[in-house]
Amino acid sequence: MTWPVSFPVRRIIGALAAGAGLVTVAGAMARPDTAVDVIIRGGTIYDGSAGTPVIGDVAVRGDRIVAVGRLGRYTSRRVIDAKGMIVAPGFIDPHTHADSFLRSPDPAVRVNAAWLHQGVSTVMIGVDGNGAPDVAADSGKLAASGIGTNIVPFIGFGPVRQRVLGQDARTPSAAELDAMKALVAKGMCEGAVGLSTGLFYAPQSFASTDEVVTVAREAAIRGGLYDTHQRDESSYSIGLLGSVEEAISVGRRAGMPVHFAHLKALGVDVHGQAGAVIAAIEAARRAGIEVTADQYPWLASGSSLDASLLPRWAVDGGSAALLARLDDPATMARIRIEMQENLRRRGGAAAFLLIAEGFPWTGKTLAAVAADWKLDSRDAALRIIRQSVSGEGRRGGAAVASFNMAQGDVDLLMQQPWMVTASDGSDGHPRMFASFPEKYVRYVRERKVISLATFIRQSTGRTADIYKLDRRGYLRPGYFADVVVFDPETYAPRADYVRPRELSVGVRQLFVNGALTLDEGATTDVLAGRALLRPRPPGCALPG
C-alpha cells in the first residue's frame, strides 16, 4: 500500500496498525538465543530502503541489530515502547562542520548534541576540501578522545595544496604535483572515503581543472569518491552550469563518482536554473557517471563576508597579502569595484545577516551595520573583514547567512532521486542544529514537497549507498545498531536565524553503535561514536 504525500503521518501509522497479517521485515538472528539488550517495540519502521513501512520491533544486542519485525519471542532487560513513533536508521549527515564540537577538550561538548538531537548518528568531516592529509592520525585521535557520533573522513584538496604550494596562485611544478598526489594516495590508503574539494575558496580556487583531475585520480584508483563544493554556484567565475560541467568532467576524466555538496542555484543571476542543473546531471548519469548531490533545506547559505564579496585575486597569498592590498589606495579601489558586483549578485547588503556570535554587529544585516556606521556597505564589510583577518580582537566575525536562494529551485532539487539531506552545519547558522527537523516540518508536513518515506530515505540508506558505508543506513540483521526513534508530531527545529544554537526536539531515543546516546529527549553523555575508515583499498603499499 502506498499513500500520497499529503496523507497525515498519524493516519499512516493507524492504517499500518489496523492491517492484518503484517509481514516480518527480517527475522534472522545473530545467535540462537533470544535474549537481547534492547527491544524497540511497536514502532512504525522505515528501514532505510524504498520499501513500505511496517509496524514492528527492532532487537539490539551489543553494537548490532539482531532482528527486525514481529519479535514476540525475544526477551530484553529494556523494552522501549515505540507505539506511534517512527523508527528508522540513525540519520547520516554527509556534509558537516562539526569540528567545534568533535575537537573540544570537553567530553560534554564532544557528545555532539547538535546532531544527536536531530537524530543524526554519523557525520562526514573534512568537507569543502578541508580534510586533514594525515587521515589515520587525525581520525584516530578524534575516536580515542571519545565522540558522540560516528565520523567519516575525507582527505581535503585544500590542506594538500597548501602543504605543497602554500597560499600561492600558481601552477605546481611536476615535482610539486607528484607531492600532492602522494599525499592524496596516503590519505586514501589510511581510510578516507574520497577526495573533497572547495574550489570556490582560495587557495583551492587557484587550481586548474587539469590539476584537480590529476590529484583526484589518486583517490579514484583507490575506490574514492569526488566530493565537491563546486567552483561556482552562481556567476562569480565560470557560472553555475559551467561549474557543474567542470565537476562532472573531473569524475569522467579521473574515473570516479561525483558528489555535489550543498547543491544550489545561488544568487539572482542563476535563480531558476535548477532545471538546467538537473538536466546536466541526468545526462551524465545516462552516460554512466555516478553523480549524486546533497542539499540543506534553507534559503540562506552560510559563508563569510570575505568569501562572498572579495575578488579571488585579492586573497592570493593569504591574510598578510590581503591586508597589504587593502592598504594600497589603487588596489583598494579595484577591490571596491568588484565588491559592488558581488553584492549585487547576492541580493544586496540587506541579504547578508551577520551571524558570528559575540560581536557588536551580531544579528544585524550588513545594510543595518553600514547605516549605523554611516558607511557604504562595502566599507562596512571591509572593516569587519580587516578585523577578522588581522587578529584585531577575536577572529571569525565575518561569518554571514546570505539569503540568496529561490524556493522553487530548492523544491525541485529536493525531489530528485539522487538527492540526500545534509546540514552543512556551521557555527552561527541554524542549519547546524536543525536541518533534518527543518526539512521534515517545512517540506514533509507543511508544504508536502516530499513524502515522509522520501525524507527518511534521503537521510539514511541512500546516503550510506553513495558513500559505501559498511552496514550502515539500514535496519537489517547484522547491521550496526544506529537507530533513531522520533515522534512524528513533535519532531521539530527550535533554532532559527536569531537563535541558531537551540537544540531540536522530538527525538525520543538515538542509538549509536548500540549505545543509547539520547534517551527520552536528553543526551546520556555516552561517547559511542567511531571513526568509520574504509578498508585499505587496492593500490596501497603502506607498511603493515
Secondary structure, DSSP 8 states (H G I E B T S, - for coil): ----TTS-HHHHHHHHHH-SS---SB---SSSS-EEEEEEEEEEE--SSSS--EEEEEEEETTEEEEEE--TT-EEEEEEE-TT-EEEE-EEESSB--HHHHT-S-HHHHT-HHHHTTTEEEEEESTTTT--S-HHHHHHHHHHH--SSEEEE-EEHHHHHHHHHTT--S---HHHHHHHHHHHHHHHHTT--EEEEETTSTTGGGS-HHHHHHHHHHHHTTT-EEEEE-S-SSSSSS-HHHHHHHHHHHHHHHTS-EEETT----STTTTT-HHHHHHHHHHHHHTT--EEEEE-S-SEEEEEHHHHHS-GGGGTT-HHHHHHHHTSHHHHHHHHHHHHHHHHHTT-GGGEEE--TTSTTTT-BHHHHHHHHT--HHHHHHHHHHHHHHTSS-S-TTEEEEE---HHHHHHHHTSTTEEE---B-TTSTHHHHHHHHHIIIIIIIS-SS-HHHHHHHHTHHHHHHHT-TT-SS--TTSB--EEEE-TTT-B----SSSTT---B-EEEEEETTEEEEETTEE-------B------TT-----
